[in-house]
Amino acid sequence: MPADADRQKFKVLIAGGGVAAVEAALALRELAADRLALTLLAPNDELLYRPMTVREPFSYAAAGRYELGPIARDVGAELVADRLDRVERDTRTVHTEGGLELPYDALLIALGARPQPRYDNAITIDDRRMDETIHGLVQDVEGGYIDSIAFLVPARMGWQLPAYELALMMAGRAYDMSAEVAITIVTDEPAPLALFGETVSERVAEILARAGVDVLTSSTAETPQDGTVVVEPGARLVPAKRAVSLPELYGPAVRGLPAAEHGFLPVDDRGRVRDAPGVFAVGDASDFPVKHGGIGTQQADTAAEAIAALAGAELNPQPFRPVLHAMLLTDGHALYLTAELDGTRALTSEVSDTATWSPPTKIAARFLGPYLEQLDRRV
């Protein structure tokens, strides 16, 4: 490609190296590859398939890890190993921590959220290091050293599913080892996984009851000291030799861009960051309250359509219409959950013992799912 022709291409910079970033790159390759000069700015050198790390502490196979270099080559992108520092909206330039200045016509922020511990006296789940975080607890259950665990879901949390998966798998491991372990989930949800609607909540409640997992809904917790969990309302003491908590999530708070509450980037239904022409945000970095890989990839597809149209592709960009597809891992077979959302309200609620999307992966993504399936087949 002649240099002058390449300079005339629409410059798209994707900041991030997670599933939403890769989905956006794959979508842009499909929609407008010949019109774009694509750059992927990422501090990580591999894509970690984070939803499957929840099984690692229980000696299942490790979650998938995919090198970003070959992915960038597949989508025709230049990979820059660096971290975003700030954005200059007036000149449409990204400055990196390593001192680079990267120009853009369109910038897509897919940096994810910043997890922070909510409780001092609890194990905070980190799905980037799930095995080292939780494996010791699994060993304590197997060895009969603890008789009670509380899984805590902070009130400000965008994705509750891992707490339910860990509780169910821990209950199954205790049963297999003939260990008596009281397991409790404390959540401010009105019902288990209420985000998915009534049908899903009822089915999940039945599974939890059969597994012997107690769920305290419409509740909040505090951990004043190790081994003590106090639940409100009512200042109830919950048996908990160990407390395990999901983290609270904060936005990336990108310098030079507007920020919504807690540092998330405010976006419209096309993924455009408000008051920042040419800038888009998707996934956990955006202020959409549900933080889930499948939602992030849907946002990425929406933003990719809008960016491709800016680059001159002949298409009619559609607004973001969230549909939740989630695989609930248990000690036995998985459940497949689906809900169409209006904000955080479920318009539909479906549960199935078999996958209702293809490929039947943890993250239902239009481009990423088939692409990773191909990579796995090559291996």
C-alpha positions as CSV (number, residue, x, y, z in Angstrom):
1,M,0.0,0.0,0.0
2,P,1.5,3.4,-1.0
3,A,2.3,5.7,1.9
4,D,0.1,8.5,0.7
5,A,-2.9,6.2,0.3
6,D,-2.3,4.8,3.8
7,R,-2.3,8.4,5.2
8,Q,-5.6,9.0,3.6
9,K,-7.2,6.2,5.5
10,F,-9.5,6.9,8.4
11,K,-7.4,6.5,11.5
12,V,-9.1,4.4,14.3
13,L,-7.3,3.9,17.6
14,I,-8.6,1.2,20.0
15,A,-7.4,1.6,23.6
16,G,-7.6,-1.7,25.5
17,G,-6.7,-5.3,25.1
18,G,-9.8,-7.1,26.5
19,V,-12.8,-8.8,24.8
20,A,-14.6,-5.6,23.9
21,A,-11.5,-4.2,22.3
22,V,-10.9,-7.3,20.2
23,E,-14.5,-7.6,19.3
24,A,-14.5,-4.0,18.0
25,A,-11.3,-4.7,16.0
26,L,-12.9,-7.8,14.4
27,A,-16.2,-5.9,13.7
28,L,-14.3,-3.0,12.0
29,R,-12.3,-5.5,9.9
30,E,-15.7,-6.9,8.7
31,L,-17.4,-3.6,8.2
32,A,-14.7,-1.3,6.7
33,A,-11.3,-2.8,6.7
34,D,-10.2,-1.2,3.4
35,R,-11.1,2.2,4.6
36,L,-9.3,2.1,8.0
37,A,-5.8,2.5,9.4
38,L,-6.3,0.6,12.7
39,T,-4.2,0.8,15.8
40,L,-4.6,-1.3,18.9
41,L,-3.1,0.3,22.0
42,A,-2.8,-2.2,24.9
43,P,-0.6,-2.7,27.9
44,N,-1.1,-6.5,28.0
45,D,0.4,-8.9,25.5
46,E,-2.4,-11.5,25.7
47,L,-6.2,-11.7,25.8
48,L,-7.3,-13.5,28.9
49,Y,-10.8,-15.2,28.7
50,R,-11.7,-14.0,32.2
51,P,-15.2,-15.5,32.7
52,M,-13.7,-19.0,32.7
53,T,-11.1,-18.3,35.4
54,V,-13.9,-18.9,38.0
55,R,-13.3,-22.7,37.5
56,E,-9.5,-22.6,37.9
57,P,-9.4,-22.9,41.8
58,F,-11.4,-26.2,41.4
59,S,-8.6,-27.8,39.3
60,Y,-10.4,-27.4,35.9
61,A,-8.5,-26.4,32.8
62,A,-7.0,-22.9,32.8
63,A,-9.0,-20.2,31.1
64,G,-8.0,-19.4,27.5
65,R,-5.1,-17.0,26.8
66,Y,-4.5,-15.7,23.4
67,E,-1.5,-13.6,22.2
68,L,-2.5,-10.1,21.0
69,G,0.2,-9.9,18.4
70,P,-1.3,-12.6,16.1
71,I,-4.8,-11.2,16.8
72,A,-3.6,-7.7,15.7
73,R,-2.1,-9.2,12.5
74,D,-5.4,-11.0,11.8
75,V,-7.4,-7.8,11.9
76,G,-4.8,-5.7,10.1
77,A,-4.0,-3.5,13.1
78,E,-0.7,-2.1,14.4
79,L,-0.2,-3.2,18.0
80,V,1.3,-0.6,20.3
81,A,2.4,-2.0,23.6
82,D,1.8,1.0,25.9
83,R,-0.9,2.4,28.2
84,L,-3.2,5.4,27.5
85,D,-2.3,8.4,29.6
86,R,-4.5,11.3,28.4
87,V,-6.6,12.4,25.4
88,E,-6.4,15.8,23.7
89,R,-9.8,16.3,22.2
90,D,-9.0,19.5,20.3
91,T,-6.1,17.9,18.3
92,R,-7.5,14.3,18.4
93,T,-4.4,12.9,19.9
94,V,-3.8,10.2,22.5
95,H,-0.7,10.5,24.7
96,T,0.7,7.3,26.2
97,E,2.5,6.7,29.4
98,G,5.6,5.8,27.3
99,G,5.6,9.3,25.7
100,L,4.0,8.4,22.3
101,E,1.6,10.7,20.5
102,L,-1.0,8.8,18.5
103,P,-3.4,10.7,16.2
104,Y,-6.9,9.5,15.6
105,D,-10.0,10.2,13.6
106,A,-12.0,8.0,15.9
107,L,-10.9,6.7,19.3
108,L,-12.6,3.7,21.0
109,I,-11.9,3.4,24.7
110,A,-12.2,-0.2,25.9
111,L,-10.0,0.0,29.0
112,G,-12.3,-1.9,31.4
113,A,-13.1,-1.0,35.0
114,R,-10.8,-0.7,38.0
115,P,-11.7,-3.2,40.6
116,Q,-11.3,-2.1,44.3
117,P,-11.8,-4.1,47.5
118,R,-15.0,-3.3,49.3
119,Y,-14.2,-5.0,52.6
120,D,-11.1,-5.0,54.7
121,N,-11.7,-8.4,56.3
122,A,-12.7,-10.4,53.2
123,I,-11.0,-12.1,50.3
124,T,-11.7,-9.9,47.2
125,I,-12.4,-11.9,44.0
126,D,-10.0,-11.0,41.2
127,D,-10.8,-12.8,38.0
128,R,-7.4,-12.0,36.6
129,R,-5.8,-14.1,39.4
130,M,-8.7,-16.3,40.4
131,D,-6.7,-19.4,41.1
132,E,-4.2,-17.8,43.5
133,T,-7.0,-15.9,45.2
134,I,-9.4,-18.7,45.8
135,H,-7.5,-22.0,45.6
136,G,-6.4,-21.8,49.3
137,L,-10.0,-21.5,50.3
138,V,-10.9,-24.6,48.3
139,Q,-8.1,-26.5,50.0
140,D,-9.4,-25.4,53.4
141,V,-12.9,-26.8,52.5
142,E,-11.4,-30.1,51.2
143,G,-9.3,-30.4,54.4
144,G,-12.2,-29.7,56.7
145,Y,-10.6,-26.6,58.2
146,I,-13.6,-24.3,57.8
147,D,-17.3,-24.8,58.4
148,S,-18.8,-21.6,57.0
149,I,-18.3,-19.2,54.0
150,A,-20.1,-16.0,53.1
151,F,-20.1,-14.7,49.6
152,L,-20.7,-10.9,49.6
153,V,-22.0,-8.9,46.6
154,P,-21.4,-5.1,47.2
155,A,-24.4,-2.9,46.6
156,R,-22.6,-1.1,43.8
157,M,-21.7,-4.0,41.6
158,G,-22.4,-4.4,37.9
159,W,-22.2,-8.2,37.6
160,Q,-23.1,-10.7,40.3
161,L,-22.8,-14.0,38.5
162,P,-19.3,-15.0,39.7
163,A,-20.5,-15.0,43.4
164,Y,-23.2,-17.5,42.5
165,E,-20.9,-19.7,40.5
166,L,-18.3,-19.8,43.3
167,A,-20.9,-20.5,45.9
168,L,-22.4,-23.4,43.9
169,M,-19.0,-24.9,43.0
170,M,-17.8,-24.6,46.6
171,A,-21.0,-26.3,47.9
172,G,-20.4,-29.1,45.4
173,R,-16.8,-29.5,46.5
174,A,-17.8,-29.6,50.2
175,Y,-20.4,-32.3,49.4
176,D,-17.9,-34.4,47.5
177,M,-15.5,-34.3,50.5
178,S,-18.4,-35.0,53.0
179,A,-17.6,-31.7,54.6
180,E,-20.2,-29.7,56.5
181,V,-19.9,-26.1,55.3
182,A,-22.6,-23.5,55.7
183,I,-22.5,-21.3,52.5
184,T,-24.4,-18.0,52.4
185,I,-24.7,-15.3,49.7
186,V,-25.5,-11.8,50.8
187,T,-26.8,-9.4,48.1
188,D,-28.9,-6.3,47.7
189,E,-30.7,-7.9,44.8
190,P,-34.4,-8.5,45.4
191,A,-34.0,-12.1,44.1
192,P,-31.1,-14.2,43.0
193,L,-29.8,-12.8,39.7
194,A,-32.8,-10.5,39.5
195,L,-31.2,-8.7,36.5
196,F,-32.3,-11.7,34.4
197,G,-36.0,-11.5,35.4
198,E,-38.4,-13.7,37.2
199,T,-38.1,-17.0,35.3
200,V,-34.3,-17.1,35.7
201,S,-34.4,-16.0,39.3
202,E,-36.9,-18.7,40.3
203,R,-34.8,-21.5,38.6
204,V,-31.5,-20.2,40.1
205,A,-33.2,-20.1,43.6
206,E,-34.2,-23.7,43.2
207,I,-30.7,-24.8,42.3
208,L,-29.2,-22.8,45.2
209,A,-31.7,-24.4,47.6
210,R,-30.9,-27.9,46.4
211,A,-27.2,-27.2,46.9
212,G,-27.8,-26.0,50.4
213,V,-26.7,-22.4,49.7
214,D,-28.6,-19.8,51.7
215,V,-29.3,-16.5,50.0
216,L,-30.0,-13.3,51.9
217,T,-31.5,-10.8,49.4
218,S,-32.3,-7.1,49.7
219,S,-29.4,-7.1,52.2
220,T,-26.0,-5.5,52.8
221,A,-23.1,-6.7,54.8
222,E,-20.1,-5.4,56.8
223,T,-17.1,-7.3,58.0
224,P,-16.0,-5.7,61.3
225,Q,-13.4,-8.4,61.9
226,D,-12.1,-11.7,60.5
227,G,-14.7,-14.4,60.9
228,T,-17.6,-11.9,61.4
229,V,-20.2,-10.8,58.9
230,V,-23.0,-8.5,60.0
231,V,-26.0,-8.3,57.7
232,E,-28.5,-5.4,57.5
233,P,-31.3,-4.9,58.0
234,G,-31.5,-6.4,61.5
235,A,-27.8,-6.5,62.4
236,R,-27.8,-10.3,61.8
237,L,-24.7,-12.3,62.4
238,V,-24.0,-14.7,59.6
239,P,-21.7,-17.8,60.1
240,A,-18.6,-17.0,58.1
241,K,-15.1,-18.3,59.0
242,R,-14.2,-16.9,55.6
243,A,-15.8,-14.0,53.7
244,V,-15.4,-13.7,50.0
245,S,-16.4,-10.5,48.2
246,L,-16.8,-9.3,44.7
247,P,-14.9,-6.0,44.1
248,E,-16.5,-2.6,43.6
249,L,-15.9,-1.3,40.1
250,Y,-14.7,2.2,39.2
251,G,-14.3,3.7,35.7
252,P,-10.9,4.5,34.1
253,A,-11.3,8.3,34.6
254,V,-9.4,9.1,31.4
255,R,-7.7,12.4,31.6
256,G,-9.0,14.8,28.9
257,L,-12.4,13.1,28.7
258,P,-15.6,13.8,30.6
259,A,-16.5,11.4,33.4
260,A,-19.7,10.2,34.9
261,E,-20.1,9.0,38.5
262,H,-17.2,6.9,39.8
263,G,-15.0,7.7,36.7
264,F,-17.0,5.9,34.1
265,L,-17.3,7.4,30.6
266,P,-20.8,8.8,29.8
267,V,-22.0,7.4,26.4
268,D,-25.1,7.6,24.3
269,D,-26.9,4.7,22.6
270,R,-24.3,4.6,19.8
271,G,-21.4,4.4,22.3
272,R,-20.3,8.0,21.7
273,V,-18.7,9.7,24.6
274,R,-20.7,12.9,25.4
275,D,-18.9,16.2,24.6
276,A,-16.0,14.3,22.9
277,P,-16.5,14.2,19.1
278,G,-15.0,11.1,17.6
279,V,-14.6,9.3,20.9
280,F,-16.4,6.1,21.8
281,A,-16.4,4.0,25.0
282,V,-17.5,0.4,25.3
283,G,-17.5,-2.4,27.9
284,D,-16.8,-1.8,31.6
285,A,-15.3,1.6,30.9
286,S,-18.7,3.0,29.9
287,D,-21.4,4.2,32.3
288,F,-23.8,1.4,31.2
289,P,-24.5,-0.1,34.6
290,V,-24.3,-3.8,33.6
291,K,-20.7,-5.0,33.5
292,H,-20.5,-8.2,31.5
293,G,-18.3,-9.3,28.6
294,G,-21.3,-10.1,26.4
295,I,-22.7,-6.6,26.9
296,G,-19.3,-5.1,26.2
297,T,-19.0,-6.9,22.9
298,Q,-22.5,-5.8,21.9
299,Q,-21.5,-2.2,22.7
300,A,-18.3,-2.8,20.6
301,D,-20.4,-3.9,17.6
302,T,-22.6,-0.8,18.0
303,A,-19.6,1.6,18.2
304,A,-17.9,-0.2,15.3
305,E,-20.9,0.4,13.1
306,A,-20.9,4.1,14.0
307,I,-17.2,4.4,13.3
308,A,-17.4,2.5,10.0
309,A,-20.1,4.9,8.9
310,L,-17.9,7.9,9.8
311,A,-15.2,6.2,7.6
312,G,-17.6,6.2,4.7
313,A,-18.9,2.6,4.8
314,E,-22.4,2.3,3.4
315,L,-24.4,1.0,6.4
316,N,-27.1,2.2,8.7
317,P,-25.7,2.1,12.3
318,Q,-28.1,0.8,14.8
319,P,-28.5,1.9,18.5
320,F,-27.4,-0.3,21.4
321,R,-30.1,-2.8,22.4
322,P,-28.7,-4.9,25.2
323,V,-29.5,-8.6,25.4
324,L,-27.9,-10.6,28.2
325,H,-26.6,-14.1,27.4
326,A,-24.8,-15.8,30.3
327,M,-23.6,-19.3,31.1
328,L,-24.0,-20.0,34.8
329,L,-21.4,-22.5,35.9
330,T,-22.4,-24.9,38.7
331,D,-20.9,-28.0,40.3
332,G,-22.8,-30.0,37.6
333,H,-24.1,-28.9,34.2
334,A,-24.2,-25.3,33.2
335,L,-27.3,-23.2,32.8
336,Y,-27.9,-20.8,29.9
337,L,-29.6,-17.6,30.8
338,T,-31.0,-14.9,28.5
339,A,-32.8,-11.6,29.1
340,E,-33.5,-8.6,26.9
341,L,-32.9,-5.4,28.9
342,D,-34.4,-2.0,29.1
343,G,-31.6,-0.4,31.1
344,T,-31.3,-2.7,34.0
345,R,-34.9,-4.0,33.8
346,A,-35.5,-7.4,32.2
347,L,-38.1,-7.4,29.4
348,T,-37.8,-11.2,28.9
349,S,-36.5,-14.0,31.0
350,E,-35.4,-17.4,29.7
351,V,-33.4,-20.3,31.1
352,S,-32.2,-23.4,29.3
353,D,-30.1,-26.5,30.0
354,T,-28.7,-26.2,26.5
355,A,-27.1,-23.2,24.8
356,T,-29.4,-20.9,22.9
357,W,-26.5,-19.1,21.1
358,S,-23.6,-20.3,18.9
359,P,-20.9,-21.0,19.6
360,P,-22.0,-21.9,23.2
361,T,-19.3,-19.9,24.9
362,K,-19.3,-17.9,28.1
363,I,-19.3,-14.6,26.2
364,A,-21.8,-14.6,23.4
365,A,-20.1,-12.3,20.9
366,R,-20.9,-11.9,17.2
367,F,-17.3,-11.9,15.9
368,L,-15.2,-12.8,18.9
369,G,-16.9,-16.1,19.6
370,P,-16.4,-17.7,16.2
371,Y,-12.9,-16.2,16.0
372,L,-11.7,-17.7,19.3
373,E,-13.3,-21.0,18.3
374,Q,-11.1,-21.0,15.2
375,L,-8.0,-20.3,17.2
376,D,-8.8,-23.1,19.7
377,R,-9.3,-25.5,16.7
378,R,-5.8,-24.5,15.4
379,V,-4.3,-25.4,18.8
